[in-house]
Amino acid sequence: MDRLTALIQDKQNPTVVGLDPRPELLPGQLIEQARQRAAGSMARMGLDPKDPQQTQGEQAQAVWADHLARAYLRFNLAILEGVADLVPAVKPQIAMYEALGPWGIRAYTGTCRAAADRGLYVIGDVKRGDIGSTAEAYAAHLDGLPLSFAPGQAVDEPARAGGRFPWYEDALTINVYLGSDGVKPFLQAAEHIQGDLFALVRTSNPSGSQIQELGLDPDSGGGTIYQRLGGLVETWGQPSIGESGYSRLGAVVGATHPEDGALLRQAMPHTFFLVPGYGAQGGSAADVAPMFDRSGGGAVVNSSRGIIAAWRKDPDYSPQRSVQAALGMVTRDARRAAQAMKDDLNQAIKEAR
């Protein structure tokens, strides 16, 4: 977590922006423009955009997915224009892009690359988790293609291409339900590129307590499942502790459980926290403050809708504005929201120390 820590210190801002586009979060002008461009593409293909049978066909749906994905990327670029010099990190949620099929994946990788090109730390919110060769394949999100291009190279040679291509991520979120067998391949990939991981430990959703708060047998040490998992994550990360004092294996700890987060902070002194749940999900700056260490470090707090959809609360917004003007508002309002979040967090951290 050395690079993330350095970026947070440089910008004095423990904020990560969740780049999670959905149609309803984009200005209507941008969606309508995508519809018009899709209709033009369909017409050039000989399809009638007014014919329900044709518009419901695979070709037409593919055209629409392509243009909607392009709108997602354009929206994300407007967000990045507003926040790239203000925040240290972004976290695109891959599910929003996978919903559009291969065209959405292009928008996802384009978003990650654009963020990386701007010097941002990119957390791929992919929540992968498996063992053996499957985990190794998932870990290619960090470690590049599974085989380098070398004429005559045997297929079974353990040589990855390496590098950022094609995903351009610095870290991944992972699900560690399968135990250490499901963590080691990801840790190895992270080590190879000097990247990081964030394991789900105490999630922000209300029903997480159905499993995470289950009590364990006192004879085996007692506590709850999330506490035991936190201890394992702290242990698994020990060999990779860097100059920052934190290991490559971080933890996802929700802002909506401040008391649990405070307990985990004490029990996991070398584990960096990724904290979702701030803002739209109900978590406040005061809730997340106990998840930082005594020096005010060791955590980064995510906000998605609160930043990328800030334009929707702008009284100056009008559906009659041009696409370019609407995107300009997206940029401006995202920056204002990110700045407000930065100030809110820093004040809460200062008061808690």
N, C-alpha and C positions, 0 to 999 in steps of 0.2 A: 504493500500500500504506500510505498515511498513516493511514487509519482503523484498519486491522488493527494496525499498529505501536503506535498510541496505546492501543488496547484491551489489547494484550499488556503494555505498560508499566504501565498502570493496575492490571491484575490480577496483574502479576508472574508471568505464567503463559503459556508458549509452547505451549499445548495446544489441539488442535482435536479435538472428539468426533465420531467418525463415526456418524451415525444410520442404521444399516444393518439394519433389522429383518428377521428371517426367522422363520417359525413356531417353529423349534426354539430360538430365543433368547428367546421370550416365555414367561412362566410358564404352566404347563398350565392353571391356573384361568382365565386370560384367553382362551385358545384354546377351552376348553370352554364358557365363557360365550358366545363368538362363535358356536359351533355351536348352542347352545340358542336364541339369538336368531335365527339363520338358519332354524332349524327352525320357529320361531314365524312368521316372515315367510312361509315357504313354505306353512304351513298356512293362513294368511290369504289366500294366492293360490290355494288349492285344490289345492296340490301335496302329495303324500304323501312326507314325508322318509324313510320306510322303504321306499319303492319304488325299487329300483336304476335302473330305466329313467327315472323322473322325476328322481331326484337327479343323474343324469348329463346331463340335458338342459340346454340353454343358459340357461333361466330360473333353474333351481336353482343352476347354477354362478355365474350373475351375482349371485344373492342371497348365496351364500357369499363371493364375492370382495368384495362390499360390506361384509359384517360383519367379514371378516378385515382389510380395509383400516382399518376403524374401530378394530379392536384395535391395529393398528400405530400409529395416531395416538395412541391412549390410552397406549400403552407409551412412545412418544416424549415425550409430555407429562410422564410420570412421570420420565423421564431429565432433561428440561429443568428440572423442579422442583428436582432435586438439584444441577445443575451450572451453572445460568444465571448465578449471581453469582460463580462460581469460575473459569470458563473464558472466553476471549474469542471463541471461534468454534465453529461446528458444521459438519459436512460430510455432508449426506445423499447417499447413493449412489442415483441415480434408478433404476437397474436393479432394485433390490429392490422398488420400487413399481410400475414398469412391468410386472413379472411378474403383477400383479393387474389389468392393464388400466386403463380409465378410473377405476375406483374407487381403484386404487392411486395414480394421479396426483393425485386429490383429497387423499389422505393425504399425499402428497409436498408439495403446495403448502400444505396445512394445517400441516404440520411447519415448513416454511420461514417461513411467516407467524408462527407461534407463537414461533419463535426470534427473528425480527426484532423482534417486539413486545416481547421481553425485552431488546432492545439488543444481541443477539449478531450477530456477523459471520457471514453465511451463505455457504458455499462450495457451489455446486451441482456435485456430481461427476457431470457429464454426458458428459464426454470427446467433445464434438462436434468435427467437423472437416470442412470442405468449402469450396467457393469460390463466388463470385458471389452470385446471389440466394438460393441454398440456405444459404450461410453467413450471409447477412443475416437469413434467417428463423430460423436457429438462435440468432443473436445476440439475438433477441427475448426470450430467457431473461433478459437483462440490461436490455434497452431497452424493454420493454413491448410492447403490441399494435402490429402493423405499420401501423395506420392510426388516426389520431385520429377521434373522433366529431364530425363537423362537417357539418351539413346543407348539401348542395350541393357538398361537397368532391369534387374529381375523384379517381377511384380511383388514378390514377397520380401524384398529388401526393406528394412525398417528405416526408410529415409523420407521424411516429410519435406514438402516444398518450403515450408516455413514462411515467415513474413505475415503481413496484415491481410493480404488478399485471401478470400474475397469478402470477408465480413467486417474488417476494420474495427474490431472491438478490443478494449483493454481489459475487460472483466466480464464475467458471466454470473447470472444468478443460477443456482443449482438446487435441486431437491435431493436431500441426503437420506431419504427413507431406506435406501439399500445399504447404508453403513459405509465403512471405509472402502469396500470394494468399488463403490460408486463414486468415491471422492478421488482416489489416487490417480486415475487417468486424467482427470481435470487438473489436479495439482501439477502433474508432470507437464501438461501442455502449458499451464500458466507459468511454470518455471522456465520453460523453453523461451517464451517471449517476454519474460519479466512482467507478466500480467497477474490478474487477481481473480478471486471468486467470492461470491456472497451466498452462503448457505441459508436456506429457510429455517429459522429457529422459532421465532415468536411472531406470527403474522398479524396483520392489522385487522383482518376480517373478523366479525363477531363470532361466527361458528368455529373459528380455529380452536376455541376453548374446548370443544367437544373431544378433541384428541390431545391438544397440547397441554391442557391442565389436568389430565388424568394423573392420579397419584401412583407412585411406584411402591413396591413392597419395601417396608422399612429394613428388612433383612438384606436387601440389595442396595441400600444407601438412602432409600426414601426420595423425597422430592417429587417433582412432576416431570412429565416427558420433556417439556421444553427446557427445563433446567438441566436434565441429563444430556439432552442434545447439545445445549450450549457448552457443557463441559467437554463433550467429545470434539466439538468444533475447535475449542481452545486447544485441546491436546493435538488434534490432527494438524493444526497450523504451526505448532511449536518449531519444527525444523526450518520454517521459512520466515522467521521473524527478521525484519529488515531494520534499517537505520532509524526508521520512524518509531520502532518499538512495537510495530504491528505486523502480523503475519500476512501471507497471501490469501489466507482463508478468512474472509469476513463473515458477518452474520446479518441476516435480514431480521430486524426487530421493529415491530410496529409502534407508531406514535400513539396509538389508541390504547396501549397498555403501559402507561408510564411507570407504575410500581414494578411491574415485571421487568421493564427495561432497566430500571435502576438496579434491581437485583442482578441481572445479567451483566451489567457494566462492572459490578464488583467482582463477579465470578469469572469474567473474561477480560482480564487486563491487557491481553495482547491481541484481541480480536476487534477489528474495525467494524462499525455498525453502519449498515444502510437502512435508513429509517423511512418507510413509507407511512402514509396515513395522515400527513400534515395537511391542514386546510380543508379540502372538500370532504374528506373522510372523518373529520371531527377532531383531529389532533392539533394541539396548539404548540406554540413555541415553548411555553412553560412545561408542557408534557414531555417534549423531547430533550429539554436541557439536562435532565439527569442521565441521559444516555451518552453524554460527552464525558471525557476524562477531566481530571483536575485542572489541566492546562487549557481546557476548552477545545480539545481535539478529539480524534478517535471516532468521529461519526460524520455522516453526510445525510442530509434530509431531502427527501424527494417531494416535489410538487408537480403534478401533471396539469389537470384542468385549471387549477388556480392561476397558472401562468399562460398556458397555450390558449385557453379560452377567455382570457381577461378582456379581450376585445368585445365580448358579448355584453359587458356591463358598461361599455363606453357610450355616454349619451350622444356623442357626435356620430355614432354609426348610423348609416342609412342604407337600405337595400338599393337605393338609387345611385350610390357611389360606384365609381368604376372598380374593376377588379384590382387595378394597381393601387387605387386609393384605399380600398379595403385591406389589402395586404400591408400597406403602410401603417394602418391602424393596428393590425396584428403585431407588427414589429414594435411599434411604440408602446402598446399596452402590455405586451409580454415583458418588455424591459422595465416598465414601471412596476409590474407585479413582482418581478424577480428582485428588484431593488428593495421593495417593501418587505419581501420575505427575508432578504439578507439583513436588513435593519432589525426586523422582529426577532430573528434567531440570535443575532449578536447581542442584543439587549437582554434577552432571556438567559443566555449563557453567562453573560457578565453578572447578572443578578444572582445566579445560582452558585457562583464560585465563592 
